[in-house]
Each structure stands twice: as structure tokens, then as C-alpha cells.
């Protein structure tokens, strides 16, 4: 592997790790405005993409898409999105 490829792979890995970290950690730990900020911003992270393609329930996949498109700051809706991704094994997938 060449140095530029290694740098790119490390950067992608660090971004995925940051996306997982965003779901669970406080402002002091992440430096972000709130937990689930990627959900609030409507970002399609690896976990969202995995959940959409590997989701066990079509209804929950559609609900996740809806929650992401809402760009909500409501903690209950953010937690609902996180729970859907957990149920689909997407957070574990991204962590690995």
C-alpha cells in the first residue's frame, strides 16, 4: 500500500469512528453541539447506509429515512434513529 492510500484509509477510518462516537458521547467529549448531530444535519453516515440496505424491517428503514430527512433536534427522535441503527446491527458494523 502506498503512503497516499494509507493516509486515505486512515482518514476514512477516523471519520467512521467519529460518526459512531457522535451517537453516544457528550459535548465535552465530541466537541459537537449535541449528541446525534449527524442525524440533526441529515448526514448519511456508514451506519445510516448500512441500516437502509441491511434493515430487517422495511417500515423501520423507511422511518429511519424519514428521521434523517427531518434534520431534527428532538432528542426522542434522535434516539429513535439510533435505536433503529442498533437493531439493524449498523453501529456494531461501523465500529468493526
C-alpha positions as CSV (number, residue, x, y, z in Angstrom):
1,X,0.0,0.0,0.0
2,X,1.3,3.4,-1.0
3,X,1.5,6.2,1.5
4,X,-1.4,8.2,0.0
5,X,-3.6,5.1,0.0
6,X,-2.7,4.5,3.7
7,X,-3.5,8.1,4.5
8,X,-6.9,7.9,2.8
9,X,-7.7,4.6,4.6
10,X,-6.8,6.1,8.0
11,X,-8.9,9.2,7.3
12,X,-11.9,7.2,6.4
13,X,-11.5,5.0,9.5
14,X,-11.2,8.1,11.7
15,X,-14.3,9.6,10.1
16,X,-16.3,6.4,10.7
17,X,-15.1,6.3,14.3
18,X,-16.1,9.9,14.8
19,X,-19.6,9.2,13.4
20,X,-20.0,6.3,15.9
21,X,-18.7,8.5,18.7
22,X,-21.2,11.2,17.8
23,X,-24.1,9.0,18.7
24,X,-23.1,8.3,22.3
25,X,-20.8,10.9,23.8
26,X,-21.4,14.3,25.4
27,X,-20.4,17.7,24.1
28,X,-17.3,17.7,26.3
29,X,-16.1,14.5,24.6
30,X,-17.0,15.2,21.0
31,X,-16.7,19.0,20.7
32,X,-20.0,18.9,18.8
33,X,-23.2,20.8,19.6
34,X,-25.2,17.8,20.6
35,X,-25.3,14.0,20.6
36,X,-26.6,12.8,17.3
37,X,-25.5,15.9,15.4
38,X,-25.0,13.9,12.2
39,X,-28.7,12.9,12.5
40,X,-29.7,16.5,13.1
41,X,-27.6,17.5,10.0
42,X,-29.2,14.8,7.9
43,X,-25.9,13.1,7.2
44,X,-25.9,9.7,5.5
45,X,-23.2,8.1,7.5
46,X,-22.0,4.5,7.0
47,X,-24.4,3.4,9.8
48,X,-27.4,5.0,8.1
49,X,-26.4,3.5,4.7
50,X,-25.9,0.1,6.3
51,X,-29.2,0.2,8.1
52,X,-31.0,1.2,4.9
53,X,-29.6,-1.7,2.9
54,X,-29.4,-4.3,5.6
55,X,-32.5,-3.3,7.7
56,X,-34.7,-6.2,8.8
57,X,-38.0,-4.2,8.7
58,X,-39.0,-2.2,5.7
59,X,-41.2,0.0,7.9
60,X,-38.2,0.8,10.2
61,X,-35.9,1.5,7.2
62,X,-38.5,4.0,5.9
63,X,-38.8,5.5,9.4
64,X,-35.0,6.0,9.6
65,X,-35.0,7.7,6.2
66,X,-37.8,10.0,7.4
67,X,-35.9,10.8,10.7
68,X,-32.7,11.6,8.8
69,X,-34.6,13.8,6.3
70,X,-36.3,15.7,9.2
71,X,-32.9,17.1,10.4
72,X,-34.5,17.1,13.9
73,X,-33.0,18.3,17.2
74,X,-35.6,16.4,19.2
75,X,-33.7,14.0,21.5
76,X,-36.6,11.5,21.3
77,X,-36.4,11.3,17.5
78,X,-32.6,11.2,17.5
79,X,-32.8,8.3,20.0
80,X,-35.4,6.6,17.8
81,X,-33.0,6.8,14.8
82,X,-30.1,5.5,16.9
83,X,-32.3,2.6,18.1
84,X,-33.2,1.6,14.6
85,X,-29.5,1.6,13.6
86,X,-28.7,-0.5,16.7
87,X,-31.5,-3.0,15.9
88,X,-30.0,-3.4,12.4
89,X,-26.5,-4.0,13.7
90,X,-25.3,-1.0,11.9
91,X,-23.5,0.6,14.8
92,X,-21.6,-2.6,15.5
93,X,-20.8,-2.9,11.8
94,X,-19.3,0.6,11.7
95,X,-17.4,0.0,14.9
96,X,-15.7,-3.1,13.5
